[in-house]
Amino acid sequence: MSRRVLILVAGLAVAVLALGAGIALRQVLDSRSVTLATATELGAPFELVDHRGDPITEAAFQGRTSLLFFGFTHCPEICPTTVYDMETWLGDLEVGPDALGAYFVTIDPERDTPEFLDDYLTPQSDRITGITGTPEDVWAMARSWKVYFQKRPLGEGDYTMDHYASVFVLNAEGAVVDLIAYGEDPDTAKAKIAAVLG
């Protein structure tokens, strides 16, 4: 066999192996994405307070589908828009609070006391529960959900918070089964929630 033929055969063999490896890798990734989309384990036990000052723990995310959002009340656009969107989804889906809960966890507990959260949420919704507490406990809870947040100084002692902006959709076991991106099409968002509701 000539050298040119040997090089062609070797090249073809490498291409076939690479294609096979690529297909196998895609199958693994596809199976992982199905698993991750079915139920991703995030979060850890916590003991915080809601916007009424009542104790709240991770048990709040058990027994019904839930929407979970991390934000802060001084947010200029993303957070008020998301609160409005969640309230709209809750109303449009016509599902009672026993079947679907919604939570707004502050990542700015230094300013977002229960009273401040109550003043922020109550005029907008009677279905969304605010969650706050000591900075250390709130930030530990946010980290357990792998939520990005970072204080950014604005000068003269003021600051804002950069943060993750998607809504977690949780199943009745409290596991993440989907995400709703900021600004996502409302029909798509409601379809994701409805799929978990069953």
HELIX and SHEET records of a PDB file:
HELIX    1   1 ARG A    3  THR A   38  1                                  36    
HELIX    2   2 GLU A   58  PHE A   61  5                                   4    
HELIX    3   3 ILE A   78  LEU A   93  1                                  16    
HELIX    4   4 PRO A  114  LEU A  121  1                                   8    
HELIX    5   5 PRO A  135  SER A  144  1                                  10    
HELIX    6   6 PRO A  186  LEU A  197  1                                  12    
SHEET    1   A 7 PRO A  55  THR A  57  0                                        
SHEET    2   A 7 GLU A  47  ASP A  50 -1                                        
SHEET    3   A 7 ILE A 128  THR A 132 -1                                        
SHEET    4   A 7 LEU A 100  THR A 106  1                                        
SHEET    5   A 7 THR A  65  GLY A  71  1                                        
SHEET    6   A 7 VAL A 167  LEU A 170 -1                                        
SHEET    7   A 7 VAL A 176  ILE A 180 -1                                        
SHEET    1   B 2 PHE A 149  GLY A 155  0                                        
SHEET    2   B 2 ASP A 158  HIS A 163 -1                                        
END                                                                             
